[in-house]
Amino acid sequence: MDFGRAGVLAAFVALAACDEPREKIPDTPSPVLVNLHVSGPDTLAPGTSGQFTVVAEYADGTSADVTSDAKLSINGTSARAVVSFPAAGIAQASPNSDPGFVNLLAIFNNVRSASRKLFILPPGTFVLQGAITQEGRPDQIGSIIEIVGGTGGAIGSRASRVEAGRYFFFGLAGEVEIRASVSGYAPQAHRLNVTQMTTLDIDLQPLVAPAGVSGAWNMTLMPAASCAGNLPALAVGRVISVQLSQQGANVQAFFSGPTIYNLPSAHLGSVIGNALSLWIDARDVDTHFEAFVFDRLTPTQWIGISGSVTGTVAEPEFSAVLSGAVDLYTAPASANFPPPPPVAGCPGNHALTFRRK
């Protein structure tokens, strides 16, 4: 038998088989990152550091420690609380840091974790915090919470109000008496012994029931007489629609109309008894204040309105004063709102009339 020819034939068949297309094995897709979780200490003393762990959670239910590749960062802080990140997963409180907190978060593969509070406290001290409300609604009228007695904190110290509707005392240890007050509401005093992280919610009640202002109003603007040289005649007697929404003493104002551009949508205020106080928002931009309520006078001219509104509520009409600015802006006819800065400004006390629709 000729084994030579048989061997050559077998080799040829084997080589031909190698040239046949093979089935491609699909690539395994990378798991989808859906969440980051940061764990570690809740407090650091000034001048000390702490180790934090960052765990990535994926859509397929798996998780992985990504501390070495994640970036720790700060999203908001109380005044003069200073924290740095000298290495992966390490947070270090400055030895000069005042008592307070930072909102700590982690970033990995463009995903941000939820922030968590990291308190900076001298050893053996604690935090007293809580919600401050009026009739169950978050405080928006500037309640004052201060220490008026005890040895656990400095008498006369006022709470930090770095978060809307909440208060914080940092670095307390022992008995303190605190007092919460704001004009038009019955003050409250509370005495407690702070030996651990403590939460005390405070709800203030009005001395007099607030007047009802909810509903639709027309607000007529009469700029101060001193504005005559700075504003066109069309700015005098402008009528702007205002919707007032009221919960207890808290008020929100929404300005609207075919010529109105309003940012933000709601402006906050209060009614104490029949005294209305409302803030029409503005933003401090370098050399000027940028108004957040604009009224289009002509295709290219706008006025911006901002400042504090005060008045005594009456039905169906009452007068008020805008202590702030009525500024003139210009913009192309195609613009939806005017760009800052204003071309002419008119600060002062401007007359307003509110009349129910």
PyMOL commands that set and color helices and strands:
alter all, ss='L'
color gray80, all
select helices_A, chain A and resi 3-19+225-227+233-235
alter helices_A, ss='H'
color red, helices_A
select strands_A, chain A and resi 33-39+43-44+49-51+53-58+63-65+71-77+83-87+90-93+100-108+111-112+116-120+126-134+137-138+144-150+166-172+174-181+188-194+198-199+202-204+215-222+238-247+250-256+260-262+267-272+275-280+282-285+288-291+293-296+301-312+317-330+347-356
alter strands_A, ss='S'
color yellow, strands_A
deselect
rebuild
show_as cartoon
